[in-house]
Amino acid sequence: MTTVLVVDDQPLQRFGFRMLLDSVPETEVVGEAAHGAEAVRKAAELRPDVVLMDVRMPGMDGIEATRRIAAAGDRSRVLVLTTFDLDEYVHAALRAGASGFLLKDARPEELLAGIRAVAAGDAVIAPALTRRLLHEFARLVPPPDGGPAKDPRLNALTEREREILVAIGKGWTNGEIAARFVLSESTVKTHVGRVLSKIGARDRIQAVIFAYDHGLARPQAE
């Protein structure tokens, strides 16, 4: 059973999400919030597995609420819902600690799969959308002076793990990484877990941001 807190300032949106999530046995809506401050309070009180977070809300927005929920260090992971206009709100939400994002017009099965993935600690962004997002994200991140920044966490990575981190930064799936390095997907999954642990990333999305921040990944020329 995956517990979910639904956060949206539109009552009809919250009602629709609740109807969908309560219609399947593996998810349970444990609460609703109409703005960021209420989301932070209820996340601390209810400790849901997943917080389904709207971005633009009156008062405290979804970005600040995400930042506070992630900083609390509790079990809850945030899945941001967006219209995917690739503006600064999406990038800020990921930096704040969101575990991924979906379109508000996603199909019901996509939303349910996304919630399950986030609850399991995985990213939920389709590879094609990931690459599109990363291209825009990288435009907002200036390249480090004199090459990649020297971070002690990078020194802790083996050569293979560094290659895996670069591949994650490019938005590759585990299957693509396995094919590129002639590894089994289970081996890739093990490598990814070790990389996340060594760089202190909560999930794959935060690893992508780490790779971009340290100059290990840049957008490909179009």
N, C-alpha and C positions, 0 to 999 in steps of 0.2 A: 504494500500500500504506500503510495507516494502522496504526502500531504502538501497542499498548495494554498498559498495566500494570494488572493487576486487583488491587484491594485490598479484602479482606474477611476478617473473622476466622473466618468459617464455611467450612471446606474444601469442603462440598458446593456452596455458592454460587459459590466460585471455580471449581470444576470445571464447573458449569453454564455460567458465563460463557465459560470457555475453550472448551468444546464448541461453543457458539454462534458465537463469534468466529472460531474456526479452521475453521468449516464454510463460510465465505465467502471468496473469493479476495482481497477488498480489505482485509481486516483480519488482523493477526497479533499474537497474545499473546506479548510478549517477556519477560514475567515476572509473578510473583505476590508479594503481600505479605500478611501476616496481621495487621499492626498499623501504626500511623502511622510509627513510627521506621524500620521496615523499608521502608515506602513512600518515605520521604524519601531513604533511602540508595539504593534501587534506581532511583528517578527520576533521581537525579544520575548514577548509573552507566550506565543504559540509555537515558536521554533519549528516552522514548517520546513519541509525538505526543499521546496522551491517557492520563490516569490515571483509571481508573474507581474512584471512591473511596466506600467506605462511611463513614458518619459515626460511629456508636457502636461503638467498639472498645476493648478493654482497653489500658491504658498510654496512649500518645499517641493521641488520637482523630483522626478524619478532619479536623476543623477545624484543629487545629494543624499537621497534616501538610500540608494544603492551603496554609496560610499560609506554611510554610517552602518548599514547592515553588514557589509563586508568587513569593516574595521572592528566590528564587535567580535569577530572570530567564531561565531556560532556555526551550526551545521547548515544553515540556510544558504542556498545558492540562488542568484538572481538571473532570471531570464527576461531580457528587455523586449518589449513589443514596440515596433516602430513602423512608420510608413516607408522606411528605407530611402530617405532623401539624401543620405550620405552627408549630412551636415555635421557640425561640430558636436551636436548632442549625442550622436551615436558613438563617436570616438571617445567623448568624455565619459560616457556610461561604461565602456569597456575598460578605460583606465581606472574608473572608480571601483572596479571589481566585479562587473557583470560577467557571467559565465557564457554569455552568448546572446543572440537576438534572433527574432523571427518577425516576419511581416504580419501586420494585423489582418491581412486578407489571406493568411495561410489556410490551407485546407485543414479540417478538423483532425485528420490522421497525422498531419505534419506537426500540429501543435502538441498532440498527445505524445508523439515520438520525441519531440523536442524536450518536453518536460521530463520524460523518462531518461533521456540522455544527460540532461543537466543534473538530475538527481544522482546519476551514476558517476558524475565528475567529468563528463565528456563535453566537447563543444557541439553545438547544434547547427552551425551554419553550413549550408551546402557548399562544396568546394568552389563552384563557379562564383557564388556570391561572396565567398571568403576572399577570393582573389580580387574581385571588384572592390570590395571594402578595403583590402590592404593597399591597393594602389592609391586610393584616396587618403587612407590613413598615413601612408608614407609621405605624401605631399605636405603633411602638417608637421612631420618630424625632420628637422634639419639633420643632414649627415654629420656624424661626429668629426671633430677636427682631428686631422692626422690619422684617420682610420678608426677602426672599432675601439671603443673605450676598453681600458684594461679593468676588468672586473674580476675579483678573486673567485667568483662563482664559475666563471668560464674556465679557470685553471683546474677546477674540480672535475670537469668533464673529460671523458676519454675521447680519443679521436673519433670513434664511431658515434658517441653521444653528441659530439659537436656537429657532425654531419646530420644527425637526426634533427637537432635543433634548427639547423639551417633549412632543412626540408619542411619542418613545421612552419617556419617563418614564411615559406613560399606558399603555404596553404595546401600542401600535399596531404592526401588521406593516408591512412596506414597501408592500404593496398598499394598505393602509388609508391610509397617509401619501400615497401617490401619488394616490389618489382624492380625498382631502381638499384637497390643494394643486394638483390638476390637473397632475401631473408624471408622467413615465414612471418605471417602477420602476428602470430603470438610472440615471436621474438621482438618484432617492432614494438608491440604493445609494452613489452617489458622495458625496452630501451626508453620509450616515451615516458613511462612512469619514473624511471631513474632520472631522466632529464628534468622533469617537473620537480622532483624532490630536491635535486641539487641546486637548481636556480631559485627555489622557493616560490614556484608558480602554483596557484590553486588549481589551474586547469589549462587546457591547450590554448585557449584564447590569451591568457596572461603570458604564456610562453611565446606566442606570436609577437605580442607587444615587446617583450624582452628582446627578442631577436632583432626587431626593428630599432629599438632604442640603442642597441649595441652595434649597429652597423652590419649585422650578419645577414640581413635580408633587405633588399631594395626592390621597388617595382620594376618589372621588366619593361623594356622599351616597346611601344606599340607600333 
